[in-house]
Amino acid sequence: MEPIIAYFSNMPSLHRVLILVGGLTLFSVIETAAPLFELSYKRWKHALPNLFFTLTTILVNFPLAFLLVVAADWVTENRIGLLYLIDLPIWLFAILGVVLMDLIGAWLIHYIEHHVKWMWQFHLIHHTDQHIDTTSGNRHHPGESVFRMVFTIIATLIVGASIWIIFIYQTLSVILTQFNHANVNMPKWLDDILLWVFVTPNMHRSHHHYRLPYSDTNYGNIFSFWDRIFGTYQLIDNKRIVYGVDTHMDEKETSNIWMMLKIPFQRYRPTPKYEKEESLKNQD
């Protein structure tokens, strides 16, 4: 464990960039080789807004990272947080730290964003993408990037996460986000194995169906078991999914960066009422 702790305690910024770029490249290649949905759209044109929001996320996180480091140093120095309630072997300390960071810093804020209207106004930018692929994972309004970082800091204080645990968590978060948004047709046997622990594309896609109740399922980012525990787990027939969000289906609006930046400050659009319920239940 010591080499791992040493590396992530002083993880170079260049390595973090390489993981981000390398992940996007790898999963883009896999999408091209084995797509679930045929690539009928212009991928580079689709990717540009998502890459723009990737950049804004980096810019938002950069100054807030100082507060994150201060929080991590403070809880480590004073041994404050859930991880310090009992003595743990270092390997279990690391696993529990990452698991709890994922619960508070990813699952919980994601759930809240779907149930607090003014926060949903920011988060729905992520859902307006009508061609989900690996670049979609980084499509977040700058306002939402602030929410996410604030909850990461809160998670650090509650959990008592050292900086090396935070960097392990953030590395896994980047990789799994790119993976579970990828337009890849996974073999069922592999999906079934991974789903015991991790969120896969087949699981996460229901969250991007254009209407309720499916868009209020599968909030997980790294670990799949949080949705099982909290009753929000759902598997559906992926090939029947329609991507987007039913209040914002005009692609002229949802592919224009300036218009997307303004959406959170516009009048709230209530969810349309439908005469018939949908059933996209997986028949497998």
Number of C-alpha atoms within 10 A of each C-alpha: 8 7 8 11 18 11 13 16 16 11 15 10 9 9 12 15 12 11 16 17 11 14 20 20 15 13 22 21 13 15 20 13 11 13 17 17 15 10 13 7 9 9 13 10 10 18 18 15 22 24 17 15 25 21 16 19 22 13 13 16 19 11 10 14 15 10 15 22 15 13 21 22 17 17 20 18 11 10 15 18 16 16 20 16 10 8 9 12 8 12 10 12 16 21 14 18 24 24 16 21 27 24 21 20 25 21 21 18 21 22 17 12 19 18 12 10 15 13 18 19 22 24 23 23 23 24 22 26 24 21 21 21 26 28 28 27 23 23 26 25 26 21 17 25 22 16 17 22 21 19 17 22 24 17 25 31 20 17 23 28 33 24 23 19 24 25 20 20 22 18 17 17 18 19 20 22 24 25 26 25 24 27 27 23 17 15 8 11 8 10 17 13 10 14 16 12 13 19 26 26 25 24 24 27 27 29 24 26 24 22 22 19 13 22 20 18 22 28 25 28 27 26 22 22 19 23 19 12 9 9 11 16 21 18 19 19 16 20 12 13 17 17 21 26 23 18 15 19 15 13 12 10 14 23 19 12 17 11 12 19 17 12 18 21 11 8 8 13 11 9 12 10 9 9 6 6 9 11 11 16 12 12 7 7
